[in-house]
Amino acid sequence: MRLFRSLSGRLLGLTVLVVMLVEVAIFVPSLARFRLDYLSERVVRARIASLSVLAAPDAMVTPELQQQLLEKTGARNIVLRAGGTRILILSRSAMDEVSATVDLRGTTMAEGIWDAFVDLAARRDNSVIRVIGSGAGPEDEAIEITLDSQPLRQAMIEFGGRILGLSLAISVITAAIIFLAMRRFVVAPLLRVAANVRSFQENPEDPNRVIRPSSRIGELAAAENALEAMQKEVQGALRQRARLASLGEALAKISHDLRNMLSTGHLMADRLEMSEDPLVARTLPKLIGSLDRAISLCQRTLDYGKAEEVPPVLRQVRLRALVTEVAEGLGLGPEAGPIACRIDIPEDRTVIADPEQLYRVFANLMRNAAEAIGTTGRPGEIGVSLSTSDGGAEIRVRDTGPGMPAKSLENLFQPFRGGGRRSGAGLGLAIAYELVAAHGGRLELVSSTTQGTEFSIRIPNGRPAGC
């Protein structure tokens, strides 16, 4: 039974079945033709016997000769029908009751097939069949014989057995040839592919275990090529994962030391609070805020082993003040200059968000925009606008830069793949996308042409202050 659970075994069985069905389709009319030929041969012998009797003087033959003629003919009685009369030529016994009549002069193939199966199914031992065939004289002359059905049935069984035996032999030989051919050209390549998959699974980083396409059959060659491409892609992903793991380990060490340095800077900044210098008093809170964010970012980097950002702590955030702080931190201002920042947000408008995470979102988007404008060598502008509805807030960040490269658009929010600059790591947009998604919102690219780039930030439940 294990043989027929395999592709080869099922193919073998299917081939034998199909060939046998074809042979049966040939066997049925062949059996009917054999029966008609059998009866026609008996009629021809009867015609010769009748001519022999009629050629004898006064149509008289000895009983011994009559017996011999009937035995050669295989008939019980021979009757000549001519001119509307019936002449008994030879008779071995009294006229028995006839169970069936076969007129060979007008029998069709369909009738012959049906009669053949009726004769095979009949189990009566001494039924008599009347057979009518054309005579040797005028058109209206006919030879009529009666014969036993049992010899005919036995002859048909023997013929059918020979045909079925031959059909079975042909089926087995054909199936064996097809089986060997399919094993050679289909099953063997599939087994080779399966063995390669198992080998690759054991050590996917070994380049020697990547399949080498060798099949010349179109479908199998396509499967091998697809498998080769997939295995190479998996190896590339594994190599990238190893690099990222090493990078993460190095980044954790750097973040640890950087956090300590920033903590020292924070302590020194705290001491500046005692200064009476107006400029220090004005800039110190922003400096301390920036240091706090940097220390918090380093701490989160150290906690990255959990592989997720900290869930946002939602509260009302005055959006214009937050965007203004980001712009000042990036050295952008509303005045005309190399890069101006236009903030079209009312003072009293708020959104429900985590201020630290939202700050990082705007910092990444606006820093990218400033760097894009800087590559043109011409003055430019960054615009931030807000529109609200009952469902939430939509914030648009646009710039007048040269647009994003096509390669960046293909993997826009993928880490390490969506960077638009050679020096960039491709993390800014990926981080911003993840942070917005953590708020239940969505970050989308609205457009990117040679006239500039625009992003949309959708945050749910945004509403004006005091509402």
Backbone torsions as a table, in degrees:
resi	resn	phi	psi	omega
1	MET	NA	-25.9	-179.8
2	ARG	-63.1	-29.6	-179.4
3	LEU	-60.2	-42.2	-174.7
4	PHE	-82.7	0.6	171.9
5	ARG	-88.6	-10.5	180.0
6	SER	-95.9	162.0	177.4
7	LEU	-61.7	-40.7	-179.1
8	SER	-64.1	-44.7	-179.0
9	GLY	-64.5	-42.4	179.3
10	ARG	-67.4	-35.8	176.7
11	LEU	-64.5	-40.7	178.0
12	LEU	-61.6	-49.7	-179.9
13	GLY	-62.2	-41.0	179.5
14	LEU	-64.5	-39.8	179.4
15	THR	-63.9	-45.6	178.5
16	VAL	-60.5	-43.3	-179.2
17	LEU	-62.9	-44.7	-178.8
18	VAL	-65.3	-43.8	179.6
19	VAL	-63.9	-39.8	178.4
20	MET	-64.4	-39.8	177.1
21	LEU	-62.7	-40.4	177.0
22	VAL	-63.9	-42.0	-179.7
23	GLU	-65.6	-36.7	177.1
24	VAL	-64.4	-40.2	177.7
25	ALA	-62.1	-30.0	176.3
26	ILE	-83.4	-33.5	-174.6
27	PHE	-65.2	-41.3	-174.1
28	VAL	-60.3	-54.0	177.5
29	PRO	-67.5	-28.3	178.3
30	SER	-65.0	-40.0	178.7
31	LEU	-65.4	-41.4	178.0
32	ALA	-64.3	-40.2	177.8
33	ARG	-65.4	-39.4	177.7
34	PHE	-60.8	-42.3	179.9
35	ARG	-62.8	-45.0	179.9
36	LEU	-64.8	-39.4	177.8
37	ASP	-65.7	-38.0	178.6
38	TYR	-60.6	-48.0	-179.4
39	LEU	-68.7	-38.8	179.2
40	SER	-62.9	-39.5	178.8
41	GLU	-63.0	-38.7	177.9
42	ARG	-66.1	-35.6	178.6
43	VAL	-67.6	-41.6	179.1
44	VAL	-62.6	-42.3	177.8
45	ARG	-63.8	-39.1	178.3
46	ALA	-64.8	-38.5	178.2
47	ARG	-62.1	-43.1	179.2
48	ILE	-65.0	-40.5	179.8
49	ALA	-64.3	-40.2	179.5
50	SER	-65.6	-38.3	177.0
51	LEU	-63.8	-36.9	179.1
52	SER	-65.5	-40.4	180.0
53	VAL	-67.8	-44.9	-179.0
54	LEU	-67.1	-25.1	179.4
55	ALA	-78.9	-16.0	179.6
56	ALA	-72.3	152.7	179.3
57	PRO	-58.3	127.6	179.7
58	ASP	56.4	22.6	179.3
59	ALA	53.4	34.7	-179.0
60	MET	-109.4	126.6	175.5
61	VAL	-128.7	159.0	-178.1
62	THR	-73.7	156.0	177.2
63	PRO	-59.3	-35.0	178.9
64	GLU	-62.7	-43.2	-180.0
65	LEU	-66.7	-39.2	177.2
66	GLN	-59.6	-43.1	-179.4
67	GLN	-62.8	-41.9	179.2
68	GLN	-64.1	-41.8	-179.5
69	LEU	-64.6	-41.6	179.6
70	LEU	-66.9	-38.3	178.4
71	GLU	-65.1	-40.9	177.3
72	LYS	-65.2	-35.0	-178.8
73	THR	-77.3	-32.3	-175.3
74	GLY	80.2	16.6	-176.8
75	ALA	-107.8	157.9	173.9
76	ARG	-88.4	-38.1	-179.8
77	ASN	-144.8	150.4	176.2
78	ILE	-127.6	126.8	-178.5
79	VAL	-126.3	136.1	176.3
80	LEU	-103.2	124.7	178.1
81	ARG	-111.0	121.2	-178.4
82	ALA	-153.5	136.2	176.4
83	GLY	59.9	29.6	177.8
84	GLY	83.4	3.3	179.7
85	THR	-114.2	156.3	178.4
86	ARG	-118.7	125.1	-178.3
87	ILE	-116.1	122.7	177.5
88	LEU	-77.7	114.2	-177.3
89	ILE	-88.4	-54.6	-179.5
90	LEU	-135.2	146.4	179.6
91	SER	-148.0	131.2	178.1
92	ARG	-99.6	-27.0	-179.3
93	SER	-151.2	174.6	177.6
94	ALA	-63.1	154.9	-179.2
95	MET	-65.7	113.7	179.9
96	ASP	-87.6	166.6	177.4
97	GLU	-67.7	130.6	-177.6
98	VAL	-90.1	127.8	-179.6
99	SER	-89.8	-24.0	-179.1
100	ALA	-157.1	152.7	179.1
101	THR	-125.4	133.6	178.8
102	VAL	-121.8	117.4	178.0
103	ASP	-102.5	105.0	-176.4
104	LEU	-69.0	-12.7	-176.5
105	ARG	-77.4	-16.3	-177.7
106	GLY	-143.2	19.6	-178.5
107	THR	-79.1	129.0	176.7
108	THR	-88.3	167.4	-179.8
109	MET	-64.8	-40.2	179.4
110	ALA	-61.1	-43.0	177.9
111	GLU	-65.7	-37.1	179.0
112	GLY	-64.8	-39.2	178.5
113	ILE	-65.0	-45.2	179.5
114	TRP	-61.6	-47.2	-179.6
115	ASP	-63.0	-34.4	180.0
116	ALA	-63.9	-43.5	179.3
117	PHE	-71.6	-30.0	175.0
118	VAL	-65.1	-42.9	178.6
119	ASP	-64.7	-39.4	179.0
120	LEU	-67.0	-36.7	-177.6
121	ALA	-77.7	-20.4	-178.0
122	ALA	-68.4	136.4	-178.3
123	ARG	-119.0	7.0	176.6
124	ARG	-73.1	138.0	-172.0
125	ASP	-76.9	-38.7	-171.0
126	ASN	-126.2	39.7	175.1
127	SER	-71.3	150.6	-175.1
128	VAL	-112.9	135.4	179.1
129	ILE	-114.6	133.0	173.5
130	ARG	-96.3	130.0	-179.7
131	VAL	-121.7	130.8	-179.0
132	ILE	-118.4	129.2	178.4
133	GLY	-136.4	169.0	-179.3
134	SER	-68.0	146.9	177.7
135	GLY	-89.7	-175.4	-178.7
136	ALA	-94.1	-5.0	-175.4
137	GLY	-107.3	-132.5	-179.0
138	PRO	-60.1	169.7	-176.3
139	GLU	-65.2	-31.0	-178.6
140	ASP	-82.6	1.4	-179.5
141	GLU	-86.3	139.0	-179.5
142	ALA	-144.2	153.9	176.0
143	ILE	-107.7	129.0	179.8
144	GLU	-120.9	127.2	178.9
145	ILE	-129.1	155.3	170.8
146	THR	-119.6	140.6	-178.9
147	LEU	-148.0	163.5	179.1
148	ASP	-75.7	143.3	-179.5
149	SER	-80.5	-22.5	-173.8
150	GLN	-65.0	-45.4	177.0
151	PRO	-60.3	-38.8	177.7
152	LEU	-62.7	-45.4	179.9
153	ARG	-62.2	-41.9	180.0
154	GLN	-65.1	-40.7	178.4
155	ALA	-64.1	-38.6	179.0
156	MET	-67.0	-38.7	178.1
157	ILE	-64.2	-43.7	179.5
158	GLU	-64.0	-42.0	178.5
159	PHE	-63.2	-45.3	179.2
160	GLY	-61.9	-38.5	177.5
161	GLY	-62.5	-42.4	178.6
162	ARG	-64.0	-41.7	-179.6
163	ILE	-65.5	-43.8	-179.4
164	LEU	-66.0	-39.7	177.0
165	GLY	-62.1	-43.7	177.9
166	LEU	-64.7	-39.2	179.1
167	SER	-63.7	-41.8	179.2
168	LEU	-63.4	-42.0	178.7
169	ALA	-62.3	-44.1	179.0
170	ILE	-63.2	-40.4	179.8
171	SER	-62.0	-45.8	-178.6
172	VAL	-64.2	-45.0	-179.7
173	ILE	-63.3	-45.5	179.9
174	THR	-63.0	-43.7	-179.8
175	ALA	-63.9	-39.1	179.5
176	ALA	-63.8	-42.5	179.2
177	ILE	-63.0	-47.5	-179.9
178	ILE	-64.8	-40.3	179.3
179	PHE	-58.8	-48.4	-179.5
180	LEU	-64.6	-40.4	179.8
181	ALA	-64.5	-43.4	179.7
182	MET	-68.1	-36.2	175.7
183	ARG	-61.5	-39.2	-176.1
184	ARG	-74.4	-42.1	-169.6
185	PHE	-103.1	-16.7	-177.6
186	VAL	-121.9	-57.1	-173.9
187	VAL	-65.8	-44.9	-178.9
188	ALA	-59.5	-46.1	175.8
189	PRO	-62.5	-35.8	178.3
190	LEU	-66.6	-40.2	176.7
191	LEU	-63.8	-36.3	178.5
192	ARG	-66.3	-40.6	177.7
193	VAL	-64.2	-43.9	179.1
194	ALA	-61.6	-41.5	178.9
195	ALA	-64.5	-38.3	178.5
196	ASN	-65.8	-39.1	179.2
197	VAL	-62.6	-42.6	178.4
198	ARG	-64.2	-41.9	179.4
199	SER	-64.8	-42.4	179.7
200	PHE	-65.2	-35.5	-179.9
201	GLN	-64.2	-33.9	-179.3
202	GLU	-67.3	-37.9	-179.4
203	ASN	-148.0	79.0	-174.8
204	PRO	-67.6	-12.4	-178.9
205	GLU	-88.3	-6.5	-179.7
206	ASP	-82.2	113.8	-178.1
207	PRO	-64.9	-21.7	179.6
208	ASN	-72.9	-11.5	-179.2
209	ARG	-95.1	2.2	173.7
210	VAL	-73.1	133.7	-176.9
211	ILE	-64.1	144.9	175.6
212	ARG	-110.6	106.7	-176.7
213	PRO	-56.7	132.7	-179.5
214	SER	-138.8	-11.2	-176.4
215	SER	-71.5	143.9	177.1
216	ARG	-100.5	-1.2	176.2
217	ILE	-83.7	128.9	-171.1
218	GLY	-53.1	-51.3	-176.6
219	GLU	-65.6	-43.6	179.7
220	LEU	-67.2	-38.5	177.8
221	ALA	-62.3	-40.8	178.0
222	ALA	-63.5	-40.7	179.0
223	ALA	-65.0	-41.5	179.7
224	GLU	-66.2	-40.8	178.5
225	ASN	-63.9	-41.4	178.5
226	ALA	-64.6	-40.6	178.7
227	LEU	-64.8	-40.5	178.5
228	GLU	-61.5	-45.9	179.9
229	ALA	-62.2	-41.7	-179.7
230	MET	-65.0	-42.6	-179.3
231	GLN	-64.8	-40.1	177.3
232	LYS	-65.6	-37.5	178.0
233	GLU	-66.2	-39.8	177.9
234	VAL	-63.0	-43.0	178.5
235	GLN	-63.3	-39.5	176.5
236	GLY	-62.9	-40.6	178.7
237	ALA	-65.6	-38.7	178.6
238	LEU	-66.4	-40.3	177.6
239	ARG	-64.1	-41.0	179.2
240	GLN	-65.4	-38.7	178.4
241	ARG	-63.3	-39.6	178.3
242	ALA	-64.5	-41.3	178.1
243	ARG	-63.7	-42.2	179.7
244	LEU	-65.1	-36.0	177.5
245	ALA	-63.5	-43.4	177.6
246	SER	-64.8	-41.3	178.7
247	LEU	-63.2	-40.6	179.5
248	GLY	-63.8	-39.6	178.6
249	GLU	-64.5	-44.3	179.0
250	ALA	-65.4	-39.7	-179.4
251	LEU	-64.4	-36.7	178.5
252	ALA	-63.9	-41.0	178.7
253	LYS	-64.9	-43.7	179.7
254	ILE	-64.2	-41.9	-178.4
255	SER	-63.9	-35.6	179.0
256	HIS	-62.2	-49.0	-179.8
257	ASP	-68.3	-38.7	-179.5
258	LEU	-65.1	-37.0	178.0
259	ARG	-61.5	-41.3	177.8
260	ASN	-62.9	-43.0	179.0
261	MET	-63.3	-42.7	-179.5
262	LEU	-67.5	-33.9	177.3
263	SER	-63.5	-40.2	176.5
264	THR	-62.8	-44.0	177.7
265	GLY	-62.4	-34.3	179.3
266	HIS	-66.0	-41.8	178.7
267	LEU	-62.7	-41.5	179.2
268	MET	-66.7	-36.7	178.6
269	ALA	-66.3	-34.6	178.0
270	ASP	-60.6	-35.4	-179.9
271	ARG	-67.4	-24.4	180.0
272	LEU	-72.0	-11.2	179.6
273	GLU	-62.2	-23.1	-179.8
274	MET	-78.6	-9.0	-178.1
275	SER	-71.6	143.7	178.6
276	GLU	-98.7	4.9	179.5
277	ASP	-67.4	124.5	-179.4
278	PRO	-60.0	-39.2	179.8
279	LEU	-63.5	-40.8	178.0
280	VAL	-64.4	-43.4	-179.5
281	ALA	-62.0	-32.3	-178.3
282	ARG	-79.8	-36.0	-175.1
283	THR	-94.8	-18.4	-174.9
284	LEU	-62.1	-43.6	179.7
285	PRO	-59.2	-36.9	179.2
286	LYS	-69.4	-37.4	178.3
287	LEU	-64.5	-45.1	179.5
288	ILE	-63.7	-40.4	177.9
289	GLY	-61.0	-42.1	178.8
290	SER	-64.7	-41.1	178.1
291	LEU	-64.6	-39.7	178.4
292	ASP	-61.2	-43.5	179.2
293	ARG	-65.0	-40.3	-179.7
294	ALA	-64.6	-42.9	178.4
295	ILE	-64.4	-41.5	178.9
296	SER	-62.9	-40.5	179.3
297	LEU	-64.5	-41.1	178.1
298	CYS	-63.1	-40.3	179.8
299	GLN	-65.3	-40.8	178.6
300	ARG	-66.6	-34.3	176.5
301	THR	-63.8	-40.0	177.0
302	LEU	-65.5	-30.6	179.3
303	ASP	-87.5	9.6	-173.6
304	TYR	-69.3	-10.0	176.6
305	GLY	-57.6	-21.9	175.5
306	LYS	-78.6	-6.3	171.5
307	ALA	63.4	17.0	179.1
308	GLU	-141.7	152.2	171.8
309	GLU	-72.0	152.3	175.0
310	VAL	-64.4	136.3	178.9
311	PRO	-56.7	141.4	-177.7
312	PRO	-65.8	141.8	173.9
313	VAL	-97.2	104.4	-169.8
314	LEU	-83.1	137.4	171.7
315	ARG	-161.4	171.1	-179.9
316	GLN	-72.0	130.7	-178.6
317	VAL	-123.7	126.9	175.2
318	ARG	-74.3	109.4	-168.0
319	LEU	-67.8	-42.1	-176.9
320	ARG	-63.2	-41.6	-179.9
321	ALA	-64.0	-38.5	-179.4
322	LEU	-67.2	-46.2	179.9
323	VAL	-63.8	-39.2	177.9
324	THR	-61.5	-41.6	178.7
325	GLU	-63.4	-40.2	177.9
326	VAL	-63.3	-44.7	-178.3
327	ALA	-62.2	-43.8	179.6
328	GLU	-65.6	-36.4	177.6
329	GLY	-64.7	-27.4	178.7
330	LEU	-93.2	2.8	179.6
331	GLY	77.9	24.6	179.7
332	LEU	-104.9	145.6	-180.0
333	GLY	-142.2	168.3	-179.1
334	PRO	-73.7	-19.6	-178.1
335	GLU	-71.5	155.8	176.1
336	ALA	-63.6	137.4	-178.9
337	GLY	-173.2	-165.6	178.4
338	PRO	-55.0	-44.0	177.3
339	ILE	-138.3	115.5	179.0
340	ALA	-100.3	151.0	178.7
341	CYS	-119.2	116.1	179.5
342	ARG	-103.0	117.7	-177.8
343	ILE	-109.4	108.6	-178.2
344	ASP	-102.1	66.6	-178.5
345	ILE	-136.1	126.6	177.9
346	PRO	-62.4	153.8	-176.5
347	GLU	-63.5	-33.8	-171.7
348	ASP	-91.8	1.9	-177.5
349	ARG	-79.7	136.2	178.9
350	THR	-129.7	163.2	171.5
351	VAL	-130.6	156.4	177.6
352	ILE	-91.2	107.4	-175.0
353	ALA	-161.4	173.4	172.5
354	ASP	-87.7	116.5	-174.2
355	PRO	-62.5	-37.4	-179.6
356	GLU	-65.9	-44.8	-178.7
357	GLN	-70.7	-38.7	178.5
358	LEU	-65.6	-36.2	175.5
359	TYR	-58.3	-43.9	-179.8
360	ARG	-65.0	-36.3	178.4
361	VAL	-61.3	-51.6	-179.4
362	PHE	-65.9	-37.2	-179.6
363	ALA	-61.9	-43.1	179.5
364	ASN	-65.9	-46.1	-177.8
365	LEU	-66.7	-45.4	-176.5
366	MET	-73.0	-33.9	175.8
367	ARG	-64.4	-44.0	177.3
368	ASN	-60.3	-41.6	-179.3
369	ALA	-64.2	-43.5	-179.8
370	ALA	-63.5	-42.0	-179.9
371	GLU	-67.0	-35.6	177.7
372	ALA	-65.3	-43.2	178.7
373	ILE	-64.8	-37.8	-179.3
374	GLY	-62.2	-27.9	-179.7
375	THR	-70.0	-19.2	-178.6
376	THR	-81.1	-21.7	-177.3
377	GLY	75.2	11.6	-179.7
378	ARG	-123.5	158.4	175.4
379	PRO	-61.6	152.8	180.0
380	GLY	-151.5	-177.0	-176.0
381	GLU	-143.5	143.0	173.0
382	ILE	-115.3	128.7	-178.8
383	GLY	-119.0	139.0	177.1
384	VAL	-127.9	125.0	-178.3
385	SER	-133.8	161.7	-175.7
386	LEU	-133.9	138.9	169.6
387	SER	-135.7	139.1	-176.6
388	THR	-121.9	159.0	175.3
389	SER	-151.3	-178.9	-179.7
390	ASP	-64.1	-27.7	-177.3
391	GLY	-82.5	-19.6	-178.0
392	GLY	156.9	-158.5	-177.0
393	ALA	-122.8	144.9	174.1
394	GLU	-122.1	123.2	-178.8
395	ILE	-112.9	128.7	178.8
396	ARG	-106.6	131.0	174.9
397	VAL	-119.9	117.5	-176.1
398	ARG	-127.9	160.0	176.1
399	ASP	-143.9	169.3	180.0
400	THR	-108.0	31.4	-179.3
401	GLY	-77.8	-171.0	-174.6
402	PRO	-83.6	3.8	-176.7
403	GLY	88.8	169.2	-175.9
404	MET	-95.6	146.4	177.1
405	PRO	-63.4	151.7	-179.9
406	ALA	-59.6	-35.9	-180.0
407	LYS	-63.4	-36.2	179.0
408	SER	-69.2	-35.0	-178.9
409	LEU	-66.1	-28.9	-178.7
410	GLU	-67.5	-34.9	-177.4
411	ASN	-129.1	53.5	-165.1
412	LEU	-59.2	-47.3	-174.9
413	PHE	-107.4	21.5	178.5
414	GLN	-93.4	129.3	179.8
415	PRO	-63.5	139.4	178.1
416	PHE	65.9	8.1	-178.2
417	ARG	-129.3	-18.6	-174.7
418	GLY	-101.3	11.0	-179.2
419	GLY	-67.3	135.6	179.3
420	GLY	-92.1	-9.0	-179.7
421	ARG	-120.6	149.9	180.0
422	ARG	-61.6	-35.4	-178.0
423	SER	-82.3	-10.6	-178.7
424	GLY	-81.7	153.0	179.5
425	ALA	-92.4	-9.0	-179.1
426	GLY	75.9	25.9	-177.3
427	LEU	-103.0	-25.4	-172.4
428	GLY	-57.5	-54.0	-178.1
429	LEU	-67.6	-35.7	178.5
430	ALA	-62.9	-43.1	178.6
431	ILE	-65.5	-45.6	179.9
432	ALA	-60.7	-41.7	-180.0
433	TYR	-61.8	-43.7	-179.1
434	GLU	-66.1	-40.5	-179.1
435	LEU	-67.0	-42.4	178.5
436	VAL	-65.3	-41.0	178.8
437	ALA	-62.3	-34.5	178.4
438	ALA	-63.9	-23.7	176.6
439	HIS	-85.1	1.3	-175.0
440	GLY	81.1	12.2	-179.1
441	GLY	-105.1	-161.6	-176.8
442	ARG	-151.5	134.9	175.0
443	LEU	-105.4	124.9	-176.1
444	GLU	-133.0	150.2	171.4
445	LEU	-86.7	119.2	-179.9
446	VAL	-80.8	-48.9	179.9
447	SER	-161.3	155.8	175.8
448	SER	-151.9	105.6	-179.3
449	THR	-130.0	-177.3	177.1
450	THR	-69.1	-10.2	178.1
451	GLN	-92.2	-8.3	178.8
452	GLY	144.0	177.4	-178.2
453	THR	-127.8	144.6	179.8
454	GLU	-137.2	132.1	176.7
455	PHE	-114.9	152.5	177.4
456	SER	-120.5	130.5	176.6
457	ILE	-114.5	116.2	179.0
458	ARG	-106.8	121.9	179.7
459	ILE	-124.2	125.3	-177.3
460	PRO	-71.1	156.0	172.8
461	ASN	66.3	22.9	173.3
462	GLY	-76.3	141.7	-179.4
463	ARG	-158.0	159.2	178.1
464	PRO	-61.6	152.9	179.5
465	ALA	-62.3	142.3	177.7
466	GLY	83.3	-2.8	180.0
467	CYS	-93.9	NA	NA
